[in-house]
C-alpha cells in the first residue's frame, strides 16, 4: 500500500490542525501536514501544501469555503472532508484527540 498525503486545516494552525498532525503522524502509510487558513496563522496554507496533499481535512464548513475560494485551481482531484470540529479545544486536549480519532480515523484506515 502506498503512502497517502493528508493535510489538516483550521483557522490559525495553533490548536486543532496541529493536534491532528500529531495524532496521525505515526499512523502507517500516512504522511501528514497541517496549516491555517487565516493570514495570522502560525503556518499559513501554501499552494505547495495543497498540491502535495491527496486528502485535505478541514475542521469547519467555513474552512472548506475559504480553501475553495483561495486555492480552487489546486483542488482538482483532491478529496476535501469537513470534520465538523468546533474551535472549542486546546492543543492535544484529550477530548479533541478522541473526536479526531472518531471522525478522521475511519477515513484514514
BELMO-V357775 format. One record per pair of residues at least 12 apart in sequence whose C-alpha atoms are under 6 Angstrom apart, sorted by the first residue. I is the first residue (numbers start at 1). GAP is how many residues later the second one is. If there is no record, write none. Layout:
# BELMO-V357775
i->(I/I)
gap->(GAP/GAP)
This chain:
# BELMO-V357775
i->(3/3/4/5/5/5/5/6/6/6/6/7/7/7/7/7/8/8/8/8/9/9/9/9/10/10/10/11/11/11/12/12/12/13/13/13/13/15/15/17/18/19/19/21/54/55/55/55/56/57/57/57/58/59/59/59/59/60/60)
gap->(26/27/26/26/27/48/49/26/47/49/50/25/26/27/46/49/26/48/49/50/25/26/27/49/26/48/49/25/26/27/24/26/29/22/23/28/29/75/76/17/16/72/73/12/24/23/24/25/24/23/24/25/24/23/24/25/26/22/24)
